[in-house]
Amino acid sequence: MTLVELQEILGKQIEDITDERVPFENRRKVAETALVVSSLAKQMINNADVVLRSVKFMSDYKLDGEVSPVKDMVMGKYALAKKKDDGSLEVKDL
């Protein structure tokens, strides 16, 4: 899920919760679900922030391409995967 998709979901839930035409009990149930979604969204945003900070850190300290214990600690020697439109994965080694 992208941050744009997440934004659309959160926006829809806000509309559903604040729609006065919907019975109160239904809005209460939507609000309960929205709390869970909000918590998950916060974690997704925090994860994205960690990635951005890591990239900035590596750029600031010119660790790109170097063998460094700091780089290993930040990057963890993992691979990044991106889902393509056809459903396959594009993998990039770090």
N, C-alpha and C positions, 0 to 999 in steps of 0.2 A: 504494500500500500504506500502510495506517495503522500507527501505532506499536503498536496492539493486535494487528493481524494479524502484525506482525513478532515480537511477544512470543510469540504462539502457535507460530510456526514455530521460534523458538529453543528454546522449551520442549519441543517434539516432538523436536528434534534431541538435546537433552540426555537425554531419556528413551531414545532409540534408542542413543546412545553408551554409556549406563550399564546397559543391559539385558543381564544376564549370560546370558540364554537365547539371545542372538544370537551366532553364531560370531565369534571375534575378528577375522577378516579382513573380515567385513562391517562390524563396528563401526569398524575402521580406515578403511574407505572413507567411511563416514558422517562420521567425524571430519575427514577431508580436505575434504569438502564443507562441513562446518560451519565450517572456518577461513575459507573464501571468504565464506560467508553472514555470519559474524561481522564480517569486514572491511567488507562492504557495509552491514551494520546499523550499525556504528560511524559510517560516513559519513552515513547517513540521520539518525542521532541528532545528529551534529555540525551538519548542515544545519538541523534543527529548532531546535537551540540558537541558531544564527545568526539565524534568523527571530524567535525569542522575544526575543533581545537587541536586535534592531533595533526591534521594537515597543516594548519598554521604553525604549530610548534616545529614540525619537521622543516617547513619552509624557512622559518625564522632562523633556525640553527643549522640550515643547509645540510640536513641529514639525508636528503633524497639521494639514493644510490650508494650511500656509505654503509659499511658494516659497522654497526654501533650497538652497544648494549642498551642505550637509551631508545634507539629506534625499535629494537626488538621488544622492549618493554612497552612502548606505545602501540606498536603495530601488531605484536603478537605472532608474527610470521604466519598469518592466515591469508586466505584468498577472498577477494570480493567477487560476488556474483550478481549479475544483472539479468533480469528476465526480459527476453526479447518479445516483440509482438507475436511471433509464431509460437511462443511458449517455451522455447529452448533457453538455456542459460549461457551467458557470456561470462567467462571467468577470467579474472585478472589476478595474477600473483602479486603479492606485496614484497 
